[in-house]
Amino acid sequence: MRILYTIEEILEMKYPYELFTGNKETAKKEHIDLLKIFHPDLHRDSEKYKEVTSKINELYSETVKLLDNGNWIEDGLIKITSSDGEKYSMKYNVEYSFELGSYFIGNRSILYLIDKKHKDFVENALDRIKNLKYENNNMKSEFEKYFPKVLKRFETMDKKIGLLIEKPEDAYSLKDILSYYSSKVPPRHVMWILSSLYNITCFLYYNNLSHNGINIDNYFISPSYHSGFLLGGWWYTVPIDGKMLGIPSEIYSIMSPEMKSSKTGTFLLDLESIRLIGRTLLGDKNGMSFIEDSDIPKPLIDWARGVSVNNPMEEYKLWESVIKQSYGERKFIEMDIDITKLYAGKINK
């Protein structure tokens, strides 16, 4: 901890690690030292010192709570003690919250921390991933790399389920890619990203599964190899025509009245999720502005503003024609990502 802070600096702090050290005894001493400097009884202008003292006490309370629960999150580092006393630490580039908890994206892994009340969703995800079927070894070697590999499962002292998922080092979430391109990804790159998604939905269809969680948070891409990885969202995966367990809010927003009424899994929802991703990456979730956007080929605009009516195999064929009509024959277009800029200022989101 720094010896001296200004009142303004402390009031702008959001996270315990900005003010305190991740050790209970050290943090206690730091707290006392700070109060000796900023306590309102020591200053005539007591109102502003009351405010900063309140902030110090708030951050200290959060520090104690975290450490009592065996957790500590610093700028780019998370430390966790499991309920059985095992200690874990992981460097991460960005933290996000989602409907079941939070997750931390590292260079080679993703750590999900999920509230224990959602245990059934976790069990469902693990079961769906474990029981994916493949026609033969060639199909298995091609597709299993696109899906989660669980490296570790544990329970934290504060009753959360920890899942550590392997991630290719050069794979980045679409959420971060979209931010990197200032909310509009070049259409040529959007094309290959969507192709990889259609490939995966065809595999899910082969497995008779409705994923129900295909969005920019859960899909990761490798710019180097033009491949994609569906690493999140498996909590909601059910058999086609099976009862839905839940769904992310943005996917719920694109469900037809029939889907909402039946509450059963359908491949059409996964296909519509791909179109939503496409519109989002192109800069407009609704697609209203595309007509005036000269950067987007008309066949791609028509696709983005249209709806899915066929099964994934047929939709993939239609997508191939959209590619050809938009840009001609397939051609590898390099996507050059500056990693330092990708994660700049993104530790906690």
SVG drawing of the C-alpha trace seen along z (x, -y; Angstrom):
<svg xmlns="http://www.w3.org/2000/svg" viewBox="-47 -23 51 67">
<polyline fill="none" stroke="black" stroke-width="0.4" points="0.0,0.0 1.1,-3.5 1.9,-5.6 0.0,-8.7 -3.2,-9.1 -5.2,-12.2 -8.9,-12.3 -9.9,-12.5 -7.9,-9.4 -9.5,-7.4 -13.0,-8.5 -12.5,-7.3 -11.4,-3.8 -13.8,-1.0 -12.0,2.2 -10.5,3.2 -7.1,4.1 -6.7,0.4 -6.3,-0.5 -5.5,2.6 -3.1,5.6 -4.5,9.1 -3.5,10.2 -5.8,9.9 -3.3,8.7 -1.6,6.3 -4.9,4.9 -6.0,4.3 -2.8,2.3 -3.3,0.3 -6.9,-0.4 -5.8,-1.8 -3.0,-3.9 -5.5,-5.4 -7.9,-6.4 -5.1,-8.1 -4.6,-10.3 -8.2,-10.9 -10.5,-10.5 -12.8,-13.6 -12.0,-14.2 -8.6,-15.2 -9.7,-17.9 -11.8,-21.0 -13.4,-20.4 -15.0,-17.3 -17.6,-16.7 -15.1,-15.8 -13.2,-13.7 -16.4,-11.9 -16.9,-11.0 -13.4,-9.7 -13.5,-7.8 -16.7,-6.1 -15.1,-5.1 -12.1,-3.7 -14.3,-1.7 -16.4,-0.4 -13.3,0.9 -11.9,2.4 -15.2,4.2 -15.1,5.7 -11.4,6.6 -12.3,8.5 -15.2,10.2 -13.1,11.4 -10.3,12.7 -12.7,14.4 -14.1,16.2 -10.7,17.3 -10.8,15.0 -8.7,12.0 -8.9,10.2 -6.1,7.9 -5.5,6.0 -5.1,9.0 -4.7,11.7 -7.3,13.8 -6.5,16.0 -9.0,18.5 -9.0,21.0 -11.4,23.9 -13.7,25.3 -11.2,28.2 -8.3,25.7 -6.6,26.0 -5.3,22.7 -5.6,21.5 -4.3,18.4 -4.8,17.2 -3.6,14.3 -6.4,12.8 -6.9,10.2 -10.5,9.3 -13.4,10.1 -17.1,10.1 -20.3,10.8 -23.0,12.9 -26.4,14.2 -25.1,17.1 -22.0,15.5 -18.7,14.1 -15.8,15.3 -12.2,14.4 -10.5,14.7 -6.8,15.6 -4.3,16.4 -4.9,20.1 -7.9,20.6 -11.3,19.2 -12.4,19.4 -16.1,19.4 -17.3,18.7 -21.0,19.7 -23.4,19.2 -24.1,22.6 -27.8,22.1 -27.2,22.6 -25.6,26.0 -28.2,27.7 -27.1,25.5 -23.4,26.5 -24.3,30.2 -26.3,29.9 -23.4,28.2 -20.9,30.8 -23.3,33.6 -24.0,32.1 -20.3,31.6 -19.3,35.1 -21.9,36.8 -21.3,35.2 -21.3,37.8 -19.1,38.1 -19.7,40.1 -16.1,41.3 -12.6,40.3 -12.1,37.8 -15.2,35.9 -14.0,36.1 -10.6,34.8 -12.1,31.9 -14.8,30.8 -13.9,31.6 -11.3,28.8 -14.1,26.3 -15.8,27.2 -14.9,26.8 -12.3,29.0 -12.8,28.8 -9.4,28.6 -10.6,28.3 -13.8,28.1 -14.0,27.0 -16.2,25.3 -15.1,22.0 -15.3,21.1 -18.2,18.7 -20.2,21.5 -19.5,20.8 -18.7,23.4 -15.4,22.9 -14.9,24.3 -11.5,23.8 -11.9,24.2 -9.0,24.6 -8.8,21.9 -6.5,21.7 -3.9,18.9 -4.8,17.1 -8.6,17.3 -10.5,14.1 -14.1,13.5 -16.3,11.9 -17.2,9.4 -13.6,8.2 -13.2,8.3 -16.2,6.1 -14.9,3.6 -11.5,3.7 -13.1,2.6 -15.1,-0.1 -18.4,1.8 -18.2,2.5 -16.1,5.4 -15.0,5.3 -17.6,7.3 -14.9,9.5 -14.0,10.8 -17.6,11.1 -18.1,13.5 -15.5,16.1 -16.7,15.7 -20.2,16.6 -19.0,19.5 -17.4,21.0 -20.6,20.6 -22.7,22.3 -20.2,25.2 -20.7,25.6 -24.5,25.4 -24.5,28.1 -22.6,30.3 -25.1,29.4 -27.9,30.4 -26.2,33.7 -26.3,34.2 -30.0,33.2 -29.1,30.2 -30.4,26.7 -27.5,24.8 -29.5,21.7 -26.4,19.7 -24.7,18.7 -23.7,15.1 -20.7,12.8 -19.9,13.6 -19.6,17.3 -18.0,17.5 -14.3,17.2 -12.3,16.9 -8.8,17.4 -7.8,14.7 -4.7,16.7 -6.7,19.8 -10.1,18.4 -11.7,20.9 -14.2,20.5 -14.7,22.0 -18.0,22.3 -16.7,22.3 -19.5,20.8 -23.3,21.0 -23.6,24.7 -25.6,24.3 -28.8,23.9 -28.2,26.7 -31.1,29.1 -32.2,31.7 -34.2,30.3 -37.9,30.3 -36.7,30.7 -37.8,28.3 -35.7,25.2 -33.8,24.5 -33.0,20.9 -31.6,18.4 -29.5,15.2 -31.7,12.1 -30.4,10.9 -31.3,14.3 -34.7,14.3 -35.3,10.9 -35.1,12.6 -37.3,15.5 -40.5,15.7 -43.9,15.8 -44.1,19.5 -40.7,20.2 -41.6,18.3 -44.9,20.1 -43.6,23.6 -40.5,23.2 -38.8,26.0 -35.4,26.3 -35.2,25.6 -32.3,25.3 -34.0,22.2 -33.1,20.3 -29.4,21.1 -29.7,20.0 -31.4,16.8 -28.6,16.3 -26.1,16.4 -27.9,13.7 -28.0,11.6 -24.3,12.0 -23.9,11.0 -25.9,7.8 -24.1,7.0 -20.6,7.5 -21.7,5.3 -22.6,2.5 -26.4,2.6 -28.3,5.3 -31.5,4.4 -29.9,4.0 -31.8,0.8 -28.7,-1.2 -27.3,1.4 -29.3,0.1 -27.3,-3.1 -23.9,-1.4 -21.9,-1.1 -19.3,1.1 -21.7,4.0 -22.6,5.9 -26.3,6.1 -26.5,10.0 -25.0,9.7 -27.5,7.0 -30.4,9.1 -29.2,12.0 -28.7,10.0 -32.2,8.5 -33.8,11.9 -34.9,14.8 -33.9,18.5 -36.4,21.0 -34.5,24.1 -32.4,26.6 -28.7,25.7 -27.5,27.8 -29.7,25.9 -28.9,22.6 -25.2,23.3 -25.8,23.8 -27.6,20.5 -24.8,18.8 -22.3,20.2 -24.3,18.4 -24.3,15.2 -20.5,15.4 -20.1,15.9 -22.6,13.2 -20.9,10.8 -17.2,11.3 -16.8,14.1 -14.7,17.1 -13.4,17.6 -10.1,15.9 -8.1,15.8 -8.1,12.2 -5.7,11.7 -7.1,10.3 -4.3,8.6 -5.1,8.1 -2.9,6.0 -3.3,7.9 -2.1,5.0 -4.9,2.8 -7.4,5.6 -7.3,5.8 -6.3,2.2 -8.2,0.9 -10.4,4.0 -9.5,5.8 -13.0,5.4 -16.1,5.0"/>
</svg>
